[in-house]
Amino acid sequence: MIQLDFYGTLVAASLVLLLGRGLVSRVGFLRSYNIPEPVAGGLVVALLLLILRTFDIEVRFDTSLQTPLMLAFFATIGLSADLASLKKGGRIVGVFLLAVIGLLVVQNAMGIGLATLLGLDPLMGLLTGSITLAGGHGTGAAWGTVFSEKYGLASASELALASATFGLVLGGLIGGPVARLLIKRVQVPGGSPQQAPRLPKGFEQPNKERSITPFSFVETLALIAVSLLAGNLLNGLLHGTVFELPTFVCVLFVGVVLRNGLSALGLYQVFEREVSVLGNVSLSLFLAIALMSLKLWDLAALALPIFIILAVQALVMALFAIFVTFRVMGGNYDAAVLAAGHCGFGLGATPTAIANMQAVTQRYGPSQIAFLVVPMVGAFFIDIINVIVIKLYLTLPFFASV
């Protein structure tokens, strides 16, 4: 077994990003279908590690940097959230939120229905629904423990983690093709790829150059650090109460308060270009570490019925994004980018959603609405609403006897 330490993992993650950029720039298929660079590089490395494992060679990474990078990314999302802009997008956020709730209901109904049809415990269907797909690894691990201890479902935690991994992979793969299909039906800003009618903001086009200075860079770094510290303290205060939220939501909330509080008091204006640079660096490294650390053999170990359920869930996500999300969000270019983002956090996580949308906007042009709506819904609302939907499903009659 080869164990890479903190520095070795950081080097590996950087190389994965360079590999991903090289693959996307040289392989027409990846570029045409808007596959995010971290996804392309990370999956290639994960496949190589799977091959090495057949020769009894296993490589393990130090993932201690993964959580801080994820939290830093959400801090920059909060610091980018201008409440004045959010007010303008209030109706759009509400409509997208309804589409997200619709998917949660569909995912659980599909999971339970297929599990029953295949002769499995309905709880396994619920576990392969919104718990692990929209909820991700954290929500999956939490509910897996509940299902094991309270309902006696064997290997629930292992199934949850494997299902969440499957969702993370598919979420990063189907968003680009879905957007490509939809963009053929709409008018692209500027008339053609590579021509943006306006300057990109925030996370829309991460490869655009942004002028920064050392001092302003340190200022932004300090804001992110404060968001991380205060967010973790807030999470500790809320732990065990009815208001308990995931740590990343607390960090994002502190970022929003900082950005808008300092602006309202006239003390400081957040420099969005630096926020976007640091946020994109955190996002890219987080995804690289997450994807190159995937244990693909866990997916191979999934029983065939579970694999069938998850494959159908991925297909349902793509169809929902095309026929529901795209249409209710206006059927335009912004709606196509939103559909790609919905695939990302509908199957995986908010960082995957951002990466999906970046792959699209980097090629076709900015979508300020999409980058306003998806981070807020995917980070703030999805976890809270998902818990409510899951608990409502658990009150159904056929769970009463479990």
C-alpha positions in Angstrom: 0.0 0.0 0.0 1.2 3.5 -0.9 0.2 6.2 1.6 0.6 9.8 0.4 0.9 12.5 3.1 -0.6 16.0 3.1 2.0 17.4 0.6 1.9 14.3 -1.7 -1.9 14.6 -1.9 -1.7 18.3 -2.7 0.8 17.6 -5.5 -1.4 14.8 -6.8 -4.5 17.0 -6.7 -2.7 19.7 -8.7 -1.5 17.2 -11.3 -5.1 15.8 -11.6 -6.3 19.4 -12.4 -3.6 19.8 -15.0 -4.4 16.4 -16.4 -8.1 17.3 -16.6 -7.4 20.5 -18.4 -5.2 18.7 -20.9 -7.8 16.1 -21.5 -10.6 18.5 -22.0 -8.6 20.7 -24.4 -7.4 17.8 -26.5 -10.4 15.3 -26.4 -13.2 16.7 -28.5 -15.8 14.4 -26.8 -15.1 15.8 -23.4 -15.1 19.4 -24.6 -18.3 19.0 -26.7 -20.2 17.5 -23.8 -18.9 20.1 -21.3 -17.3 17.6 -18.9 -15.7 19.6 -16.0 -11.9 19.4 -15.9 -11.7 18.1 -12.3 -14.2 15.4 -13.2 -12.2 14.3 -16.3 -8.8 14.2 -14.5 -10.2 12.7 -11.3 -12.0 9.9 -12.9 -9.0 8.9 -15.0 -6.9 8.7 -11.9 -9.6 6.8 -10.0 -9.7 4.3 -12.9 -5.9 3.9 -12.8 -6.1 3.2 -9.1 -8.8 0.6 -9.7 -6.5 -1.1 -12.2 -3.5 -1.0 -9.8 -5.7 -2.6 -7.1 -6.1 -5.7 -9.3 -2.3 -6.1 -8.9 -2.6 -5.7 -5.1 -1.3 -2.1 -5.2 -3.4 0.4 -3.3 -2.8 4.1 -3.1 -4.3 6.1 -0.3 -4.5 9.9 0.0 -4.5 12.3 3.0 -7.9 13.8 2.7 -7.5 16.1 5.7 -7.5 19.1 3.3 -10.8 18.1 1.6 -13.2 19.5 4.3 -11.4 22.9 4.7 -11.4 23.3 0.9 -15.1 22.6 0.7 -15.8 25.0 3.6 -13.6 27.7 2.0 -15.6 27.3 -1.3 -18.9 27.7 0.6 -17.5 30.7 2.4 -16.7 32.4 -1.0 -20.3 31.5 -2.1 -21.6 33.4 0.9 -19.2 36.3 0.4 -20.4 36.6 -3.2 -24.1 36.7 -2.2 -25.3 40.3 -2.5 -28.7 40.4 -0.9 -29.8 43.3 -3.2 -29.2 40.9 -6.1 -31.0 38.1 -4.3 -34.1 40.2 -3.9 -34.2 40.7 -7.7 -34.0 37.0 -8.2 -36.6 36.2 -5.5 -39.2 34.8 -7.9 -36.6 32.8 -9.8 -35.2 31.3 -6.6 -38.8 30.3 -5.6 -39.6 28.6 -8.9 -36.3 26.7 -8.9 -36.9 25.6 -5.3 -40.2 24.1 -6.3 -38.5 22.2 -9.1 -35.9 20.9 -6.6 -38.7 19.8 -4.2 -40.4 18.0 -7.1 -37.2 16.1 -7.8 -36.8 15.0 -4.1 -40.3 13.6 -4.2 -39.7 11.8 -7.5 -36.4 10.3 -6.4 -37.9 8.8 -3.2 -41.0 7.5 -5.0 -38.8 6.0 -7.7 -36.4 4.4 -5.2 -39.2 2.9 -3.1 -41.1 1.7 -6.1 -38.2 0.0 -7.8 -37.0 -1.5 -4.5 -40.5 -3.0 -3.9 -40.6 -4.2 -7.5 -37.2 -5.9 -7.2 -38.1 -7.6 -3.9 -35.9 -5.4 -1.7 -36.7 -3.6 1.6 -38.4 -0.3 0.9 -35.9 1.4 3.2 -33.2 0.5 0.7 -35.2 2.3 -2.0 -35.4 5.4 0.3 -31.7 5.1 0.9 -31.0 5.1 -2.8 -33.3 8.1 -3.3 -32.9 11.7 -2.1 -31.0 10.7 1.0 -27.8 9.8 -0.8 -28.3 11.5 -4.2 -29.5 15.0 -3.4 -28.1 14.6 0.2 -24.6 13.4 -0.6 -22.2 11.5 1.6 -22.9 13.4 4.8 -26.6 13.0 4.7 -26.2 9.4 3.5 -23.9 8.5 6.4 -26.2 10.1 8.9 -29.4 8.3 7.7 -27.5 5.1 7.2 -26.7 5.0 10.9 -30.4 5.7 11.7 -31.6 2.9 9.4 -29.1 0.5 10.9 -29.8 1.3 14.6 -33.5 2.1 14.5 -34.8 0.0 11.7 -32.3 -2.8 11.7 -31.3 -2.5 8.0 -28.0 -4.4 7.5 -25.1 -2.6 5.9 -27.1 0.6 5.5 -24.1 2.9 6.0 -22.0 1.0 3.4 -24.9 1.1 0.9 -25.4 4.9 1.6 -21.7 5.8 1.0 -21.5 3.7 -2.2 -24.8 5.2 -3.5 -23.6 8.7 -2.7 -20.3 7.9 -4.6 -22.3 6.7 -7.6 -24.3 9.9 -7.5 -21.2 12.1 -7.3 -19.7 10.5 -10.4 -22.9 10.6 -12.5 -23.8 14.1 -11.3 -20.5 15.4 -12.8 -20.9 13.4 -16.0 -24.5 14.0 -17.1 -24.8 17.8 -16.5 -22.7 18.8 -19.5 -24.4 16.5 -22.0 -27.8 17.6 -20.7 -26.8 21.3 -21.2 -25.4 20.6 -24.6 -28.7 19.1 -25.7 -30.7 22.0 -24.4 -28.5 24.7 -25.7 -29.2 23.5 -29.2 -32.8 24.7 -28.7 -31.9 28.2 -27.4 -30.1 31.3 -28.5 -26.7 31.5 -26.9 -25.6 35.0 -25.5 -23.5 36.7 -28.2 -24.7 34.3 -30.9 -21.9 31.7 -30.7 -19.6 30.0 -28.3 -16.6 32.0 -26.9 -18.4 35.3 -27.4 -19.8 36.7 -24.1 -21.9 39.9 -24.3 -21.0 41.0 -20.8 -18.1 40.6 -18.4 -18.4 37.4 -16.2 -19.0 37.8 -12.5 -18.1 35.5 -9.6 -17.8 31.8 -10.6 -19.2 32.0 -14.1 -16.0 31.8 -16.1 -13.1 30.7 -13.9 -10.5 31.0 -16.6 -11.0 34.7 -17.2 -8.1 36.8 -16.0 -8.8 39.0 -12.9 -6.5 41.7 -11.6 -5.6 41.3 -8.0 -3.1 42.8 -5.5 -1.3 41.1 -2.6 -3.0 43.3 0.0 -6.5 42.8 -1.3 -5.8 39.1 -1.6 -4.9 39.0 2.1 -8.1 40.9 2.9 -10.2 38.4 1.1 -8.3 35.5 2.7 -9.0 37.0 6.1 -12.8 37.2 5.3 -12.7 33.5 4.3 -10.9 32.6 7.5 -13.4 34.5 9.6 -16.2 32.8 7.9 -14.6 29.4 8.6 -14.0 30.2 12.2 -17.4 31.8 13.0 -19.2 29.1 10.9 -17.7 26.3 12.9 -18.5 28.1 16.2 -22.1 28.6 15.0 -22.3 25.0 14.1 -21.1 24.0 17.6 -23.7 26.2 19.2 -26.5 24.7 17.1 -25.4 21.1 17.5 -28.0 19.0 19.1 -30.8 21.6 18.8 -33.7 21.7 16.4 -31.9 24.3 14.4 -28.8 22.1 13.8 -27.4 22.6 10.3 -24.5 21.2 8.3 -21.2 23.0 8.9 -21.0 24.3 5.4 -24.4 26.0 5.7 -23.2 27.8 8.8 -20.0 28.9 7.0 -22.0 30.1 4.0 -24.4 32.0 6.3 -21.6 33.8 8.0 -20.1 34.7 4.6 -23.5 36.3 3.6 -23.7 38.2 6.9 -20.1 39.5 6.5 -20.5 40.6 2.9 -23.8 42.4 3.4 -23.1 43.7 7.0 -19.8 45.3 6.1 -21.3 46.8 3.0 -24.4 48.2 4.8 -22.2 49.8 7.5 -20.0 51.3 4.8 -16.9 49.7 6.3 -15.7 47.5 3.4 -16.7 46.3 -0.1 -15.9 42.7 -0.9 -13.6 42.4 -3.9 -15.5 39.9 -6.0 -12.7 39.1 -8.3 -10.5 37.8 -5.4 -13.4 36.0 -3.9 -14.0 34.2 -7.2 -10.3 33.3 -7.6 -10.0 31.8 -4.2 -13.3 30.1 -4.5 -12.5 28.5 -7.8 -9.1 27.3 -6.5 -10.8 25.7 -3.4 -13.5 24.2 -5.6 -11.1 22.7 -8.1 -8.8 21.2 -5.5 -11.7 19.9 -3.5 -13.2 18.1 -6.5 -9.8 16.8 -7.6 -9.2 15.2 -4.2 -12.8 13.9 -3.9 -12.7 12.3 -7.3 -9.2 10.9 -7.3 -10.0 9.4 -3.9 -13.1 7.5 -5.1 -13.1 3.8 -4.4 -14.6 2.6 -7.6 -14.5 -0.9 -6.4 -17.2 0.0 -3.9 -19.5 0.7 -6.9 -18.5 -2.6 -8.5 -19.5 -4.3 -5.2 -23.1 -3.0 -5.4 -25.6 -5.7 -5.8 -27.2 -5.7 -9.2 -30.7 -4.6 -8.0 -29.2 -1.6 -6.2 -27.1 -0.7 -9.3 -30.3 -0.9 -11.4 -32.1 1.5 -9.0 -29.2 4.0 -9.1 -28.9 3.8 -12.9 -32.6 4.5 -13.3 -32.3 7.4 -10.8 -29.5 8.9 -13.0 -31.8 8.6 -16.1 -34.7 10.2 -14.2 -32.5 13.1 -13.1 -31.5 13.8 -16.7 -35.1 13.6 -17.9 -36.3 15.8 -15.0 -33.7 18.4 -15.9 -34.7 18.4 -19.5 -38.5 18.3 -19.3 -39.1 20.0 -15.9 -36.2 22.2 -14.8 -35.5 23.6 -18.2 -39.1 24.4 -19.0 -40.2 25.9 -15.7 -37.1 28.0 -15.5 -37.9 29.7 -18.8 -36.6 27.4 -21.6 -33.7 29.8 -22.4 -29.9 29.8 -22.1 -30.0 30.5 -18.3 -32.5 27.6 -17.9 -30.1 25.3 -19.7 -27.2 26.2 -17.4 -29.6 25.8 -14.4 -30.5 22.3 -15.7 -26.8 21.4 -15.7 -26.4 22.6 -12.2 -29.5 20.7 -11.0 -28.0 17.5 -12.4 -24.9 18.3 -10.3 -26.5 18.7 -6.9 -29.5 16.5 -7.7 -27.2 13.5 -7.9 -24.0 14.7 -6.2 -23.3 18.0 -4.4 -23.3 21.8 -4.8 -19.6 21.9 -5.8 -20.4 19.4 -8.6 -23.2 21.7 -9.7 -20.9 24.7 -9.8 -18.3 22.7 -11.8 -21.0 21.6 -14.3 -22.2 25.2 -14.8 -18.7 26.5 -15.2 -17.9 23.9 -17.9 -21.0 25.3 -19.8 -20.5 29.0 -19.2 -16.7 28.8 -19.9 -17.6 27.7 -23.4 -20.9 29.5 -24.2 -20.9 32.6 -22.0 -22.0 33.9 -18.6 -25.2 33.1 -16.8 -25.5 35.4 -13.8 -29.0 34.0 -12.9 -27.8 30.4 -12.7 -24.8 31.4 -10.4 -27.1 33.4 -8.3 -29.8 30.7 -7.8 -28.0 27.4 -7.7 -25.5 28.1 -4.8 -28.2 29.5 -2.5 -30.8 26.7 -3.2 -28.1 23.9 -3.3 -26.4 25.0 -0.1 -29.1 26.7 2.0 -32.4 25.0 1.2 -31.7 21.5 -0.1 -30.6 19.9 3.2 -33.5 21.4 5.2 -36.2 20.4 2.7 -34.6 17.0 2.1 -35.0 16.1 5.8 -38.6 17.2 5.8 -39.4 15.1 2.6 -37.5 12.0 4.0 -39.4 12.2 7.3 -42.7 12.5 5.5 -42.0 9.4 3.5 -41.1 7.5 6.6 -44.7 8.1 7.9 -46.1 6.2 4.9 -48.1 3.0 5.9 -45.6 0.4 4.6 -42.8 1.8 6.8 -44.9 1.5 9.9 -44.3 -2.2 10.1 -40.6 -2.0 9.5 
